[in-house]
Amino acid sequence: MPSQAMTSLEMMRRVSADAVRGAAADLTARQFALLLSIFMKPGPHAIRDLARQLDLPKPAVTRALDVLERQGFVRRKRDRHDKRDVSVHRTVKGAVFLYDYGETVAHRAEETRSCPSWIPVSQPPGPTSHPMS
């Protein structure tokens, strides 16, 4: 019987393969984690708060937001009174992207759970021993 870890990895492999084959955006893990952070909690979001949640430097969050904004998945708004204050907001396009992605995950999870015989039963590799010189 396959381990839960191997079943989870197979499901992730299938979802990832679907994502790279499809016409959907090709996001990095950082960009995807940021997008999920923005959509899974009510906003608007401050860049400093997103950086703190993901334990990332603010410039890394800003670069990831640049990509997400170009894709149309989020939008940034400057405060009218304090131009330094920028908030991040959800978009309909981002919501549709994540909903579709979630549907793919749910489908692949069910498919993987109902047909686990494809996973080879093997033990993870143990520590390698090196002969003493």
C-alpha positions, 0 to 999 in steps of 0.5 A: 500500500502506498504511503500518504506522502507518495499519494500526495506527491503523485496528486501534486505531480498530476496537478503540476502537469495539468498546470504546465500543459494548460494555457494558465499562468506559469507561476513560481512557488513564491508567486503562487503562495503570494496569490493564495495568501491574498485570496484566502484572507480578506483584504486589502493587504499591505505589502509588509503584512504579506512579506511577514506572513510568508517570511519574505523580504519586501522586495521579493514580495514586490517582484512577485506582485509585479508578475501577478499584476501583469497577469491581471490576478491582483491590483495595487492601489496607492493611498490618496493621502499617503502615496507610500502606502500601497494596498493589494487587492483581489481581481476577478481574473485571479479568483477565476484562476484560483477557482479553476486551479482548485477544481483541478486539485479536487479532481486529481485528489479524488482520482489519485485517492481512488486509484493508488495502484500506480505508486511503486511500493518501496522504502525511502532510501536510507543513509548511504554508508561510505567505506572508511579510508 
